[in-house]
Amino acid sequence: MPRYKRKSLEKDERSAGRKRSFDPAEKMAEKVRKFEDVLVYVFLAPHRPKERAAGGEGDGGEHGLTLGPHPQYTGDASTAKCCRCDGASRDKQGWLRCRLCGEASHRACLGLRSSSLLGNSFTCEHCEAYGLCWEGGHGAITAARETSKAITRLEAEELEESTEVTYGSRLQQIRRWAVSAGYTEPDIFPTEPARSMPAVVAFGAVEWASWHAAPATLLGMGAAIGAWHKNKGVPNPMKTERGARVMKAARKRALRLGHKGRGAKAPITKEILAATHAWLDHRAQSEPEKAPLFRREQCWATLGFHGLLRRSELGSLRMRDVVVDKASKRVKVYIHKSKTDPGNGVWVWLAWETTTGAQIGETVQRWLGYRRQAGATAGSPLFTAWDRAAGQMTNRALQSKGQAMADMYRRHMQDMSSHFNMGLRVKDYGSHSLRRGGANAMKEAGWPPMRIQEHGRWTSDCYKRYLERSAVERMEVTRAM
């Protein structure tokens, strides 16, 4: 140490009445002790007794800001109390637990969806604030609390709501099996911040499901387990080498037992679409009181097939999102958000009519006329619900992103098939059949894969799973033999 610093140190010691020689080892030990005190203050402050909040340094004092205390984490689910409303948790997916201190909270008290944060894990505002209270004071504590709430709400939006519901359903299946097998809730989904789901529970659930479920369901269960661990921030046993072997063997067993599941829905072809539209025209003429219902189905199928729209995209359309320009012979549809594009928005351009005679513009314009006559404004839903009891179209928006409407279109296909004895297996078609059918129609027309991907707004090459070889393409193989 420089001489002037040593003299200054000795002077300070003499003024304090403690004259001692300089010892570098002792000085380093003193620094370590101070650093340990800081760590204890930051990380163990949430668990200090309640008397600390009376007005000590950094707790707000005269400003009235109190930092705690945190409820002591006991691991007992029956004694969990929400730190905000002080009520026993009754969340559908279970209460939320802080990753650091184990504090409990309702999702509703944080302003979150009931299906969000599958791992029931978050970082509470107290743990965020305590990291700043020893140097930032009142302002830093308040800012940290508000910022922590905003971050938690952002984390809850990582997955789409439909994905969260699907994963939640898979986790409920695991819970039901584990409870029937004799496990308790803490054994199935541990509430301790640093504990993963036991490997025996995760692997056992997959083994049980392999006797009853399809391979796709097994993959979904594995994805749900992964989402639970990702939210909690702990290792996932399904990502280990043994977990991969268990999943592979389970899928092989499911295939061997014939559990193929529902599989992908069949694509609606151009011929089936044209026949269904002709059938709906016939129904509209024979039953004029139900004409709006049949015109709605035609517009729904036309936009879904030629625009390659998803059911959720169709169900969320508004009147202002569809622009019909008869002079320019075109139709524009604006998609505000989708599964792969959560908020940027994109215009989908459609021709007035196709080379095969499909009247896209007239079909859409006719339905827009019905909606305007019913008093629809620019912000009104494009597709509305049908009141069966009253036998008329309402101005009420579709529920469940249009699932009921997709089921009704399938019933029209069933009626047409039965009337003309077409022999269609209607159960093979679903709400996604229009999107699949449009992609295959583009392929049969000779469009390259890149244009199909662009028109369907796919961000990856998963669109290739939609494409199938037509009967003509398959016959060309044998013709060349």
C-alpha positions in Angstrom: 0.0 0.0 0.0 1.3 3.5 -0.8 2.9 5.3 2.2 0.5 8.3 2.1 -2.5 6.0 2.3 -1.0 4.1 5.3 -0.4 7.3 7.1 -4.0 8.5 6.5 -5.3 5.2 7.8 -3.2 5.4 11.0 -4.4 9.0 11.5 -8.0 7.9 11.3 -7.4 5.1 13.8 -5.7 7.5 16.2 -8.6 9.9 16.0 -10.9 7.0 16.9 -8.8 6.0 19.8 -7.7 2.7 18.2 -4.1 2.6 17.2 -3.2 -0.7 15.5 -0.9 -1.8 12.7 -2.3 -2.3 9.2 -3.1 -5.9 8.4 -4.1 -6.6 4.7 -5.7 -10.0 5.6 -7.9 -8.4 8.3 -8.9 -5.6 5.9 -9.9 -8.2 3.2 -11.9 -10.1 5.8 -13.7 -6.9 6.8 -14.7 -6.3 3.2 -16.0 -9.9 2.8 -18.1 -9.5 6.0 -19.6 -6.3 4.6 -20.4 -8.0 1.3 -22.0 -10.9 3.1 -24.2 -8.4 5.1 -25.4 -6.9 1.8 -26.3 -10.3 0.4 -28.1 -11.3 3.5 -30.0 -8.0 3.4 -31.0 -8.3 -0.2 -31.9 -12.0 -0.4 -33.2 -12.7 3.1 -35.1 -9.4 3.7 -38.4 -10.9 2.5 -38.3 -13.4 5.4 -37.5 -11.0 8.2 -40.0 -10.5 11.0 -42.8 -8.0 10.6 -41.3 -5.5 13.1 -38.8 -4.5 10.5 -41.5 -2.7 8.5 -42.0 -0.2 11.4 -39.8 2.5 9.9 -36.2 1.4 9.4 -33.8 2.6 6.8 -35.1 2.0 3.2 -38.6 0.9 4.2 -40.3 4.2 3.6 -40.4 5.4 7.1 -42.4 8.6 7.4 -43.6 8.2 3.8 -45.8 5.3 4.9 -44.2 2.7 2.5 -43.9 -0.8 4.0 -42.0 -3.6 2.4 -43.5 -6.6 3.7 -43.3 -9.0 5.2 -43.5 -12.0 2.9 -45.6 -14.9 4.2 -43.2 -17.6 5.3 -43.3 -20.4 2.7 -44.3 -23.6 4.3 -45.0 -25.8 1.3 -48.5 -26.5 2.6 -51.0 -25.9 -0.2 -53.9 -25.8 2.3 -52.6 -22.7 4.0 -51.8 -20.7 0.9 -53.2 -17.2 1.1 -53.2 -14.6 -1.6 -50.8 -11.7 -0.7 -53.2 -9.2 -2.3 -56.7 -10.2 -1.3 -55.7 -12.4 1.7 -58.1 -15.1 0.4 -57.6 -18.8 -0.1 -56.7 -19.5 -3.7 -59.3 -21.0 -5.9 -57.6 -20.5 -9.3 -58.5 -23.2 -11.9 -54.8 -23.9 -12.6 -53.7 -23.4 -9.0 -52.3 -20.4 -7.2 -49.1 -18.6 -8.4 -46.0 -18.9 -6.3 -43.0 -16.6 -6.3 -39.8 -18.3 -7.7 -37.7 -16.7 -4.9 -39.8 -16.5 -1.7 -42.8 -18.7 -2.4 -45.4 -15.9 -1.9 -48.9 -16.9 -3.2 -51.2 -14.8 -5.4 -54.3 -15.2 -7.5 -54.1 -14.7 -11.2 -57.1 -12.5 -11.1 -55.5 -10.2 -8.5 -52.6 -9.7 -11.0 -54.9 -9.1 -13.9 -53.9 -12.3 -15.7 -55.9 -14.8 -17.7 -57.0 -17.9 -15.8 -55.0 -20.1 -18.1 -51.8 -18.1 -18.1 -48.4 -19.0 -16.5 -48.9 -22.8 -16.7 -46.0 -23.4 -14.2 -47.9 -21.4 -11.5 -44.6 -19.4 -11.1 -43.8 -15.7 -11.2 -41.5 -13.2 -9.5 -43.4 -11.2 -6.9 -43.0 -7.4 -6.6 -41.6 -7.7 -3.1 -38.5 -9.7 -4.3 -38.0 -7.2 -7.1 -38.3 -4.2 -4.7 -36.1 -5.6 -2.0 -33.2 -5.7 -4.4 -33.3 -1.9 -4.5 -34.6 -0.8 -1.1 -31.1 -0.6 0.5 -29.9 2.0 -1.9 -32.8 3.4 -4.1 -35.1 4.5 -1.4 -38.9 5.2 -1.7 -38.9 6.0 -5.4 -36.9 3.0 -6.5 -39.1 0.6 -4.5 -42.3 2.0 -6.0 -40.8 1.9 -9.5 -39.6 -1.7 -9.0 -43.1 -2.8 -7.8 -44.9 -1.3 -10.8 -42.3 -2.6 -13.3 -42.5 -6.1 -11.8 -46.3 -6.2 -12.3 -45.9 -5.1 -15.9 -43.2 -7.8 -16.5 -45.4 -10.4 -15.0 -48.3 -9.4 -17.3 -46.0 -9.5 -20.3 -44.7 -13.0 -19.4 -48.3 -14.2 -19.2 -48.8 -13.2 -22.8 -46.0 -15.5 -24.1 -48.4 -18.2 -25.3 -51.7 -17.7 -27.2 -54.8 -18.3 -25.1 -55.8 -21.3 -27.3 -52.4 -22.8 -26.7 -52.6 -22.2 -23.0 -56.1 -23.9 -22.8 -54.8 -26.9 -24.8 -51.7 -27.3 -22.5 -53.9 -26.8 -19.4 -56.1 -29.7 -20.6 -53.1 -31.9 -21.0 -51.8 -31.0 -17.5 -55.3 -31.8 -16.1 -55.1 -35.3 -17.7 -51.7 -35.8 -15.9 -53.3 -34.6 -12.6 -56.3 -37.0 -12.9 -54.0 -40.0 -13.7 -51.6 -39.2 -10.9 -54.3 -38.7 -8.3 -55.9 -42.0 -9.3 -52.5 -43.7 -9.0 -52.1 -42.4 -5.5 -49.9 -39.3 -5.8 -50.7 -36.2 -4.0 -50.8 -32.7 -5.4 -47.3 -31.6 -4.1 -45.9 -34.8 -5.7 -47.5 -34.0 -9.1 -46.8 -30.3 -9.4 -44.4 -29.2 -6.7 -45.0 -25.8 -5.4 -41.4 -25.3 -4.1 -39.7 -22.7 -6.2 -36.7 -24.9 -7.3 -38.4 -28.3 -7.7 -39.1 -29.9 -11.0 -41.9 -32.4 -11.7 -40.7 -35.8 -10.5 -39.4 -37.8 -13.4 -41.5 -40.8 -12.2 -44.7 -38.7 -12.5 -43.8 -37.3 -15.9 -42.7 -40.6 -17.4 -45.6 -42.4 -15.7 -48.1 -40.1 -17.3 -46.7 -40.6 -20.7 -46.7 -44.4 -20.2 -50.3 -44.4 -19.1 -51.3 -42.2 -22.1 -49.6 -44.5 -24.5 -52.3 -47.1 -23.9 -55.2 -44.8 -24.7 -54.0 -41.8 -26.7 -52.7 -41.1 -30.2 -49.1 -40.1 -30.9 -50.1 -36.5 -31.5 -51.7 -36.4 -28.0 -48.5 -37.8 -26.5 -46.5 -35.0 -28.1 -48.9 -32.5 -26.8 -48.6 -33.9 -23.3 -44.8 -33.6 -23.6 -45.1 -30.0 -24.8 -47.4 -29.1 -21.9 -44.9 -30.6 -19.4 -42.2 -28.5 -21.1 -44.2 -25.4 -20.9 -44.8 -26.0 -17.2 -41.1 -26.3 -16.5 -40.2 -23.4 -18.7 -42.5 -21.1 -16.8 -41.2 -22.3 -13.5 -37.5 -22.0 -14.7 -36.5 -25.5 -13.6 -35.1 -28.5 -15.6 -37.5 -30.5 -17.7 -37.2 -34.3 -17.2 -38.6 -34.9 -20.7 -35.6 -33.2 -22.2 -33.2 -35.7 -20.7 -31.9 -38.7 -22.7 -34.2 -41.0 -20.7 -37.2 -38.8 -21.3 -36.6 -38.9 -25.1 -36.4 -42.7 -25.0 -39.7 -42.9 -23.0 -41.5 -40.6 -25.5 -40.2 -42.5 -28.5 -41.3 -45.9 -27.0 -44.7 -44.5 -26.0 -45.4 -43.2 -29.5 -44.4 -46.6 -31.0 -46.8 -48.3 -28.6 -49.6 -46.0 -29.5 -49.1 -46.7 -33.2 -48.9 -50.4 -32.6 -52.2 -50.4 -30.7 -53.8 -48.4 -33.5 -54.4 -45.2 -31.7 -54.2 -42.9 -34.7 -56.5 -40.2 -33.3 -58.5 -38.0 -35.5 -55.6 -37.0 -37.6 -55.4 -34.1 -40.0 -58.7 -33.0 -41.5 -59.2 -33.6 -45.2 -59.0 -30.6 -47.6 -62.1 -29.3 -49.3 -61.6 -29.5 -53.0 -62.8 -27.0 -55.6 -65.5 -29.4 -56.7 -66.9 -29.9 -53.2 -66.8 -26.1 -52.6 -68.7 -25.4 -55.8 -71.2 -28.1 -55.1 -71.8 -26.8 -51.6 -72.3 -23.3 -52.8 -74.9 -24.5 -55.4 -76.7 -26.4 -52.6 -76.7 -23.3 -50.5 -78.1 -21.3 -53.4 -80.9 -23.8 -53.7 -81.7 -23.6 -50.0 -81.7 -19.8 -50.1 -84.3 -19.8 -52.9 -86.5 -22.5 -51.4 -86.3 -21.0 -47.9 -86.1 -17.2 -48.3 -86.6 -16.6 -44.6 -83.3 -18.3 -44.0 -81.5 -16.7 -46.9 -79.1 -14.7 -44.7 -77.9 -17.9 -43.0 -77.0 -19.5 -46.3 -75.4 -16.4 -47.7 -73.3 -16.1 -44.6 -72.0 -19.7 -45.0 -71.1 -19.0 -48.7 -69.1 -15.9 -47.7 -67.4 -17.7 -44.9 -66.3 -20.6 -47.1 -65.3 -18.3 -50.0 -62.9 -16.2 -47.9 -61.6 -19.2 -46.0 -60.8 -21.2 -49.2 -59.5 -18.5 -51.5 -57.8 -16.4 -48.8 -56.4 -19.4 -46.9 -57.8 -17.9 -43.7 -57.8 -19.6 -40.4 -61.0 -20.0 -38.4 -59.9 -17.5 -35.8 -59.0 -15.0 -38.5 -62.5 -15.4 -40.1 -64.3 -15.1 -36.8 -62.5 -11.8 -35.8 -63.2 -9.9 -39.1 -65.0 -6.6 -38.9 -67.0 -4.9 -41.6 -64.2 -2.3 -42.3 -61.7 -5.2 -42.8 -63.3 -6.2 -46.1 -63.1 -3.9 -49.0 -64.9 -4.8 -52.2 -63.9 -2.8 -55.4 -66.1 -3.9 -58.3 -64.6 -1.4 -60.6 -61.1 -2.8 -60.1 -62.4 -6.3 -59.9 -60.7 -7.1 -56.5 -61.5 -7.8 -52.9 -59.2 -6.9 -50.0 -59.3 -8.5 -46.5 -57.3 -7.1 -43.6 -56.1 -9.6 -41.0 -55.3 -7.7 -37.8 -53.6 -10.6 -36.0 -53.1 -14.3 -36.4 -51.2 -17.1 -34.8 -48.0 -16.3 -36.6 -48.5 -12.5 -36.8 -49.8 -11.3 -33.4 -50.2 -7.6 -34.2 -48.6 -6.2 -37.4 -51.5 -6.9 -39.7 -51.6 -7.8 -43.4 -53.8 -7.3 -46.4 -55.0 -10.4 -48.3 -55.8 -9.7 -52.0 -58.4 -11.7 -53.8 -59.6 -11.6 -57.4 -63.2 -10.8 -58.3 -63.6 -14.2 -59.9 -61.4 -17.2 -60.6 -60.7 -19.0 -63.9 -62.8 -21.9 -62.8 -65.9 -19.6 -62.4 -65.9 -19.0 -58.6 -67.6 -15.6 -58.0 -65.6 -14.3 -55.0 -66.6 -10.7 -55.3 -70.3 -11.2 -55.8 -70.5 -13.7 -52.9 -68.7 -11.3 -50.5 -70.6 -8.2 -51.7 -74.0 -9.9 -51.3 -73.3 -10.8 -47.7 -72.0 -7.2 -47.0 -75.3 -6.0 -48.3 -77.2 -8.2 -45.9 -75.2 -6.9 -43.0 -75.6 -3.2 -43.9 -79.4 -3.7 -44.2 -79.3 -5.1 -40.7 -77.8 -1.9 -39.4 -74.1 -3.0 -39.2 -71.5 -0.3 -38.9 -67.8 -0.3 -39.9 -66.8 -1.7 -36.5 -69.5 -4.4 -36.4 -68.5 -8.1 -36.8 -68.6 -9.4 -40.3 -70.0 -12.7 -39.3 -72.7 -12.8 -36.6 -74.5 -15.6 -34.8 -77.8 -17.1 -36.0 -80.7 -17.3 -33.5 -82.3 -20.7 -34.0 -85.3 -19.9 -31.7 -86.2 -16.7 -33.5 -85.1 -17.9 -36.9 -83.2 -14.8 -37.8 -79.7 -13.3 -37.9 -78.5 -11.4 -34.9 -75.8 -8.7 -34.5 -74.1 -10.8 -31.8 -70.5 -11.7 -32.5 -69.5 -15.3 -33.0 -68.4 -17.3 -29.9 -65.4 -19.6 -29.7 -63.8 -18.0 -32.7 -66.5 -19.3 -35.0 -66.5 -23.0 -34.1 -70.3 -23.2 -34.1 -70.4 -21.6 -37.6 -67.8 -24.1 -38.9 -69.9 -27.0 -37.5 -73.0 -25.6 -39.3 -71.2 -25.5 -42.6 -70.3 -29.1 -42.1 -74.0 -29.9 -41.5 -74.8 -28.2 -44.8 -72.3 -30.5 -46.4 -73.9 -33.5 -44.7 -77.4 -32.5 -46.0 -76.1 -32.1 -49.5 -74.3 -35.4 -49.4 -77.4 -37.2 -48.1 -79.7 -35.5 -50.7 -77.6 -36.3 -53.7 -76.2 -39.6 -52.3 -72.6 -38.4 -52.7 -71.2 -40.5 -49.9 -69.0 -37.8 -48.3 -67.4 -38.6 -45.0 -68.3 -35.3 -43.4 -66.5 -36.2 -40.2 -63.2 -36.0 -42.1 -63.7 -32.3 -42.7 -63.2 -29.6 -40.1 -62.8 -25.8 -39.8 -59.2 -26.1 -41.2 -60.3 -27.9 -44.3 -60.9 -24.6 -46.2 -57.3 -23.5 -45.6 -55.9 -26.9 -46.5 -58.1 -27.0 -49.6 -57.0 -23.6 -50.8 -53.4 -24.5 -50.4 -53.9 -27.7 -52.4 -55.8 -25.8 -55.1 -52.9 -23.5 -55.6 -50.5 -26.5 -55.8 -52.7 -28.2 -58.5 -52.8 -24.9 -60.4 -49.0 -25.0 -60.7 -48.0 -22.3 -58.2 -44.5 -22.8 -56.6 -44.3 -23.5 -52.9 -42.9 -20.1 -52.2 -46.1 -18.4 -53.5 -48.3 -20.8 -51.5 -46.3 -20.0 -48.3 -46.6 -16.3 -49.0 -50.4 -16.3 -49.7 -51.1 -18.5 -46.7 -48.8 -16.3 -44.5 -46.8 -19.2 -43.1 -43.6 -18.2 -41.4 -42.0 -21.7 -41.6 -42.1 -24.7 -44.0 -44.9 -26.3 -42.0 -47.2 -25.5 -44.9 -45.7 -28.6 -46.7 -47.8 -30.8 -44.4 -50.9 -29.3 -45.9 -50.1 -30.3 -49.5 -51.2 -33.6 -50.9 -50.8 -35.3 -54.2 -53.9 -35.2 -56.3 -55.4 -38.2 -58.0 -54.1 -37.0 -61.3 -50.5 -36.7 -60.0 -50.7 -40.2 -58.5 -52.0 -41.7 -61.7 -49.1 -40.1 -63.7 -46.7 -42.3 -61.7 -48.3 -45.5 -63.0 -48.8 -44.0 -66.5 -45.0 -43.6 -66.7 -44.2 -47.1 -65.6 
